Amino acid sequence: MIVAGKNFGCGSSRPAAKSLKSLGVSCLLAESINGLFLRNAINFALPALSLEGVSRMFEEGDVAEVDVEGGRVKNLRTGETKIATPLPRALIRIIESGGLLPLLIKEGYLKG
């Protein structure tokens, strides 16, 4: 998991989100996320939530519990909990499908 500051992903290209997912990053929490990066993260099934104050919520090595659908983020060491604006159901569906391409294949829009 990555916990970051403001405008995470600004200036990155499509491979950045895919690379993070490939490296085993399970979720991104940031003060704010660049819009293009957010969409690319979702397309590669990398859950990402913008949450004011999140960078002050965690220290290196802390463990988080994240409910992406509900927008709930909890630091298991301190018990501090914050609520982000949840992702729309359509974006959750892309993440649950393993990304945009797997979803399009599953729904018959693309050949597998």
Phi and psi in degrees as a GROMACS rama.xvg file:
@    title "Ramachandran Plot"
@    xaxis  label "Phi"
@    yaxis  label "Psi"
@TYPE xy
-114.902  133.305  ILE-2
-115.508  124.191  VAL-3
-135.28  176.69  ALA-4
-90.1236  -142.132  GLY-5
-84.5865  147.547  LYS-6
54.449  41.7493  ASN-7
-58.2765  135.719  PHE-8
88.0513  1.25894  GLY-9
-59.0677  127.724  CYS-10
84.5357  -0.789076  GLY-11
-83.5841  157.627  SER-12
-104.403  177.491  SER-13
-50.611  -41.6798  ARG-14
-63.4199  -18.4378  PRO-15
-61.3799  -49.1926  ALA-16
-65.0299  -41.7348  ALA-17
-62.6518  -40.1606  LYS-18
-63.9582  -43.4562  SER-19
-61.0537  -43.7967  LEU-20
-61.6559  -43.78  LYS-21
-63.5973  -30.101  SER-22
-78.9356  -4.99461  LEU-23
98.4993  8.28907  GLY-24
-67.036  124.799  VAL-25
-94.0788  -20.5  SER-26
-165.281  151.597  CYS-27
-120.704  127.519  LEU-28
-121.024  127.165  LEU-29
-146.136  157.264  ALA-30
-56.9847  -42.3004  GLU-31
-155.825  153.652  SER-32
-125.787  131.404  ILE-33
-54.989  134.742  ASN-34
-57.6757  -44.527  GLY-35
-64.9936  -42.1581  LEU-36
-63.6136  -41.9922  PHE-37
-57.6959  -46.2881  LEU-38
-65.3523  -39.5283  ARG-39
-66.108  -37.6103  ASN-40
-60.587  -47.1996  ALA-41
-61.5415  -43.5539  ILE-42
-60.6704  -25.9641  ASN-43
-103.755  17.4512  PHE-44
62.9026  34.5105  ALA-45
-103.621  104.982  LEU-46
-61.4885  136.625  PRO-47
-143.214  128.32  ALA-48
-126.546  136.475  LEU-49
-91.2214  132.943  SER-50
-153.343  110.769  LEU-51
-60.5464  131.391  GLU-52
88.2881  -1.37047  GLY-53
-65.851  -32.405  VAL-54
-68.9995  -22.4982  SER-55
-90.3304  -8.40719  ARG-56
-79.253  -24.4774  MET-57
-125.859  149.61  PHE-58
-117.294  161.601  GLU-59
-51.0387  129.914  GLU-60
92.2151  -11.2783  GLY-61
-64.9731  156.164  ASP-62
-112.034  135.767  VAL-63
-112.32  149.167  ALA-64
-113.892  122.695  GLU-65
-124.795  126.499  VAL-66
-106.69  95.5457  ASP-67
-62.4008  -43.5395  VAL-68
-62.2254  -40.5516  GLU-69
-89.445  -12.7456  GLY-70
76.8003  13.5339  GLY-71
-88.9558  130.598  ARG-72
-127.729  127.567  VAL-73
-129.63  133.852  LYS-74
-86.4975  115.169  ASN-75
-71.3388  -20.8802  LEU-76
-76.3806  -45.104  ARG-77
-98.1173  -20.4265  THR-78
83.5697  -5.1441  GLY-79
-62.9558  134.898  GLU-80
-129.626  139.264  THR-81
-133.912  156.115  LYS-82
-116.985  123.399  ILE-83
-95.1532  165.465  ALA-84
-67.4523  120.377  THR-85
-65.4253  153.936  PRO-86
-69.8454  146.89  LEU-87
-60.2042  151.043  PRO-88
-55.331  -37.4064  ARG-89
-60.9496  -37.0846  ALA-90
-75.4869  -36.048  LEU-91
-60.4374  -40.6875  ILE-92
-61.3606  -39.0109  ARG-93
-63.1914  -45.5886  ILE-94
-61.4207  -47.3357  ILE-95
-61.7352  -27.239  GLU-96
-83.8099  -3.32011  SER-97
90.4522  8.94178  GLY-98
125.976  174.214  GLY-99
-67.5236  -46.6784  LEU-100
-61.3145  -47.1512  LEU-101
-58.9555  -36.1919  PRO-102
-65.6917  -44.3984  LEU-103
-64.8255  -35.7668  LEU-104
-67.2745  -46.4351  ILE-105
-58.559  -37.9335  LYS-106
-87.8068  1.11186  GLU-107
84.8567  10.591  GLY-108
-80.129  -25.5101  TYR-109
-130.69  153.153  LEU-110
-84.5933  141.856  LYS-111
